[in-house]
Amino acid sequence: MQKKISSLPFAGTPEQEAQLKQIIDANKHDSSMLMGVMQQAQDIYGYLPIEVQKIIAEGMNVPLEKVYGVATFYAQFALSPKGKYNISVCLGTACYVKGSGDIFDKLSERLGIGADECTPDGKFSLTACRCIGACGLAPVLTVNEDVYGRLTVKDVDDILAKYAD
């Protein structure tokens, strides 16, 4: 599954950039620290937009292609921001067989976004995961730390309503 790049404009602050540059300065002598710098950058920004990847590449003196390659290879890195409420639908075998694909599609339709995207207001993001280890509750989704199981497509609107603040 290819990661999607955010279509939302980058909104980093000078304070975030200063924090990132401090981390880079402390690690730029050792290119083996690239992944650690990227993890800390994601902690600062919440994801790794291309603007941040360029700062890392330049500061660590590594090609941008290498930074992008690491960001797209490892599942821990996100190229799109997460919403206030990150909805993750399990598409593992047990959940998929019981209809999680349809639930994902319904959420996508209701939110107007696809996989690894965030609503323009920053309220919701939608991701798919492979297994969250709750196969007995299939199909399952999470909204941040809240777990919902034994779902049907009819449950989607009620779940979204809980987060309409």
C-alpha positions as CSV (number, residue, x, y, z in Angstrom):
1,M,0.0,0.0,0.0
2,Q,1.6,3.3,-1.1
3,K,1.5,6.2,1.3
4,K,-0.4,9.3,0.2
5,I,1.2,12.7,0.4
6,S,-0.9,15.3,2.1
7,S,-2.8,17.8,-0.1
8,L,-3.2,20.2,2.9
9,P,-0.8,23.1,3.0
10,F,2.2,22.8,5.3
11,A,1.6,24.9,8.5
12,G,4.9,24.5,10.4
13,T,5.9,27.2,12.8
14,P,9.3,28.9,13.3
15,E,9.5,27.4,16.7
16,Q,9.0,23.9,15.3
17,E,11.7,24.5,12.7
18,A,14.1,25.8,15.4
19,Q,13.4,22.7,17.5
20,L,14.1,20.4,14.5
21,K,17.3,22.3,13.5
22,Q,18.5,21.8,17.1
23,I,18.0,18.1,16.8
24,I,19.7,18.0,13.4
25,D,22.7,19.9,14.8
26,A,23.1,17.4,17.6
27,N,23.1,14.5,15.1
28,K,24.4,15.7,11.8
29,H,27.8,14.3,12.4
30,D,26.4,10.7,12.1
31,S,24.2,9.8,9.2
32,S,23.2,6.6,11.0
33,M,21.1,8.9,13.2
34,L,18.8,9.7,10.3
35,M,15.9,7.6,11.4
36,G,16.1,8.9,14.9
37,V,16.0,12.5,13.6
38,M,13.1,11.6,11.4
39,Q,11.2,10.1,14.4
40,Q,11.8,13.3,16.5
41,A,10.8,15.4,13.5
42,Q,7.5,13.5,13.3
43,D,7.0,14.0,17.1
44,I,7.4,17.8,16.5
45,Y,5.1,18.1,13.4
46,G,2.9,15.0,13.8
47,Y,3.9,13.8,10.3
48,L,6.8,14.3,7.8
49,P,5.7,16.7,5.0
50,I,8.2,17.2,2.1
51,E,9.2,20.5,3.6
52,V,10.4,18.8,6.7
53,Q,12.1,16.0,4.8
54,K,14.0,18.7,2.8
55,I,15.2,20.3,6.1
56,I,16.3,16.9,7.4
57,A,18.1,16.0,4.1
58,E,20.0,19.3,4.0
59,G,20.9,19.3,7.7
60,M,22.0,15.7,7.8
61,N,23.8,16.0,4.4
62,V,21.9,13.1,2.9
63,P,20.0,13.0,-0.4
64,L,16.3,13.9,-0.1
65,E,15.6,10.6,-1.9
66,K,17.1,8.7,1.1
67,V,14.9,10.6,3.6
68,Y,11.8,10.0,1.4
69,G,12.8,6.4,1.0
70,V,12.9,5.8,4.7
71,A,9.7,7.8,5.3
72,T,7.8,5.7,2.7
73,F,9.4,2.3,3.7
74,Y,8.7,2.3,7.4
75,A,5.0,2.2,8.6
76,Q,5.8,4.4,11.6
77,F,6.2,7.4,9.4
78,A,3.2,9.4,8.1
79,L,3.3,11.7,5.1
80,S,-0.1,13.2,5.9
81,P,-1.2,14.9,9.1
82,K,-3.5,13.1,11.5
83,G,-6.8,14.7,12.5
84,K,-7.9,15.5,16.0
85,Y,-9.7,12.1,15.7
86,N,-7.7,9.5,13.9
87,I,-10.0,6.7,12.7
88,S,-8.3,3.5,11.9
89,V,-10.2,0.6,10.4
90,C,-8.8,-2.9,10.7
91,L,-8.6,-4.6,7.3
92,G,-7.0,-7.8,8.6
93,T,-8.5,-11.0,7.4
94,A,-11.1,-11.6,10.3
95,C,-12.3,-8.0,10.1
96,Y,-12.3,-7.8,6.3
97,V,-14.3,-11.1,6.0
98,K,-16.9,-9.6,8.3
99,G,-17.3,-6.3,6.4
100,S,-14.6,-3.9,7.5
101,G,-14.0,-2.9,3.8
102,D,-17.6,-1.7,3.5
103,I,-17.2,0.2,6.8
104,F,-14.0,1.9,5.6
105,D,-15.8,2.9,2.3
106,K,-18.7,4.3,4.3
107,L,-16.4,6.4,6.5
108,S,-14.5,7.6,3.4
109,E,-17.8,8.6,1.8
110,R,-19.1,10.4,5.0
111,L,-15.8,12.2,5.7
112,G,-15.0,13.0,2.0
113,I,-11.5,11.7,2.4
114,G,-9.6,8.5,1.4
115,A,-7.0,6.4,3.2
116,D,-4.2,8.4,4.9
117,E,-6.0,11.7,4.4
118,C,-7.2,14.3,6.8
119,T,-10.4,16.4,6.5
120,P,-9.7,20.0,5.6
121,D,-10.8,21.2,9.0
122,G,-8.2,18.9,10.7
123,K,-10.9,17.1,12.7
124,F,-10.8,13.6,11.2
125,S,-8.1,11.4,9.5
126,L,-8.7,8.0,8.1
127,T,-6.3,5.1,8.0
128,A,-6.4,1.4,7.4
129,C,-4.5,-1.1,9.5
130,R,-3.8,-4.8,9.1
131,C,-4.7,-6.2,12.5
132,I,-5.2,-4.7,16.0
133,G,-5.4,-8.0,17.8
134,A,-9.2,-7.9,18.5
135,C,-10.3,-10.5,16.0
136,G,-13.0,-11.7,18.3
137,L,-14.7,-8.3,18.0
138,A,-14.4,-8.2,14.2
139,P,-15.0,-5.9,12.4
140,V,-13.1,-3.4,14.5
141,L,-12.1,0.3,14.2
142,T,-10.5,2.7,16.6
143,V,-11.0,6.4,17.1
144,N,-7.8,7.5,18.8
145,E,-7.8,5.2,21.8
146,D,-11.5,4.2,21.7
147,V,-12.2,0.7,20.3
148,Y,-15.4,-0.2,18.5
149,G,-16.2,-3.8,17.6
150,R,-18.8,-6.0,16.0
151,L,-19.7,-3.2,13.7
152,T,-21.9,-2.8,10.7
153,V,-22.1,0.0,8.1
154,K,-25.1,1.3,10.0
155,D,-22.9,2.1,13.0
156,V,-20.7,4.6,11.1
157,D,-23.0,7.7,11.6
158,D,-23.5,7.0,15.3
159,I,-19.7,6.7,15.8
160,L,-19.0,9.9,13.9
161,A,-21.7,11.8,15.9
162,K,-19.9,11.0,19.1
163,Y,-17.0,13.1,17.9
164,A,-19.0,16.0,16.5
165,D,-17.9,18.7,19.0
